[in-house]
Amino acid sequence: MRTHPTVRIRIVLLAGMAALILGVLFMWSGIYSVAASRGHWAVTEWLLTFAMRNSVKTHALTIEVPRLDNADLVTLGAAHFHGGCAYCHGAPGVPINPIAQAMLPPPPDLARDIRPWRDRELFWIIKNGIKYTGMPAWSAQQRDDEVWALTAFLRRLPSLDAAQYRELALGGLRVPPQSGESLATSETTAPAIGACARCHGAEQSRPVSSLVPVLHGQPEAFMVASLEAYASAHRASGIMQPVARALSNDDFRGAANYYANLRTPPPPQTSKDAAAIERGRMIAMNGDASTRVPACVGCHGEDALNIYPRLAGQNLPYLLNRLRLWKAGLAPGTATDTIMAPIARALSESQIEDVASYYASHVLPSGQPR
């Protein structure tokens, strides 16, 4: 006896409604434990993992991957990983913190569990995070350049031993040891300086990555204002925001004063294109009237106001990256950003390269802190 189509539809609808009601009752009853101390059912874990992996693969399909074998990119990513990621994921010679290990799911050891992911998928995970895992999204969504730095480092991580990891993440830098009193009472700014030195160098050490700005000799007022902007998230950086947020106002002033009184280390060998450097010098000194670009020295020369950075001897890759970010539409976050964003958009790519080459090769005659 054949069942009428209408009856079959009603049976399906009733079965669906019954399943929905049972599901609601199951959730209402509280029988299922959400405790992180107990794992998921095997089928639940399989379904969640299956859905997560396929979601990442689908959403990352259109991402174009830049070259990741850049030493500056890898080093910048290593420095951030050590301060922002190793707590949960561990690293060679750095065990996963027991608190993070008790999460559900526990954070993976990325030195071992990274190989199934493609570069574009790693980038997507770092930038967007993953729901229900404790993996956060990147705090500055505009800064794809920072996300790529961490992606580049993660590709290198599985090949590192403890000594190689420490050298890459800390650059061999050693901040002078503190006394027990200063550690116990935080009466010195050494912790703040140590947090900065990991990326920016200290004394006669330049930054470990050329994508990081040189702070030596920069005006104290400029550095304090920048740290305040990062701490309040008015200036975009997924690397700097958490560092600045962890420091106090006294730390801002102490670290800024420390760097302001350092001599600027000699710049590394940069562009040998004398013509490009001369073109950059002309723009820096005179601007470009045809595009209404003002002279750079007005804000960035030795005698400029102390709310603006000095550019002489700055890292070439950093200058290029920063100008290109503004040109591409990085939203202004500070007074400097507000001024620089429209200027960068008015510069051509060749002008950006020329100006950056000039300042990266320029050494102040005095050689004194600026």
VENFEN-V316427 format. One line per field, one symbol per residue. psi: psi as a letter, one per 30 degrees, with the letter a starting at -180 (. if undefined). burial: b if it has 9 or more other ideal C-beta (glycine too) atoms within 8 Angstrom, else e. Layout:
psi=???
burial=???
This chain:
psi=kkkkeeeeeeeeeeeeeeeeeeeeeeeefgekkgkffkllleeeeeeeeeeeeeeeeefgegkkklkggkeeeeeeeeeeeeffefeefaljfjlkkeeefgljlkkljffegfefkleeeeeeeeefakkgffjllkfjffieeeeeeeeeeeefefgkaeeeeeeeefggkjkkklleeeeefhflgeeeeeeefeefllcgklkfkffklkfkglkeeeeeeeeeeeeggfkjjfeeeeeefflleeeeeeeeeeefgkkklkllkbkgjeeeeeeeeeeeefajefghklkefefglegllgfklkfkglkeeeeeeeeeeeefgkkkfleeeeeeeeeeffkleeeeeeeeeeeffkkkeeglk.
burial=eeeeeeebeeeeeeeeeeeeeeeeebeeeeeeeeeeeeeeeeeebeebeeebbeebbeebeeeeeeebeeebbbbbbbbbbbbbbbebbbbbeeebeeebbbbbebbebbbeebeebebbbbbbbbbbbbeeeeeeebebeebebbbbbbbbbbbbbbebeeebbbbbbbbebebeebeeebeeeeeebbbbbbbbbbbbbbeebebbbbbbbbbbbbbbbbbbbbbbbbbebebbbbbbbbbbeebeeebbbbbbbbbbebbbbebeebbeeeebbbbbbebbeeebeeeebebbbebbbeebeebbbbbbbbbbbbbbbbbbbbbeebeeebebbebbbebbebbeeebbbbbbbbbbbbbbeeeebb
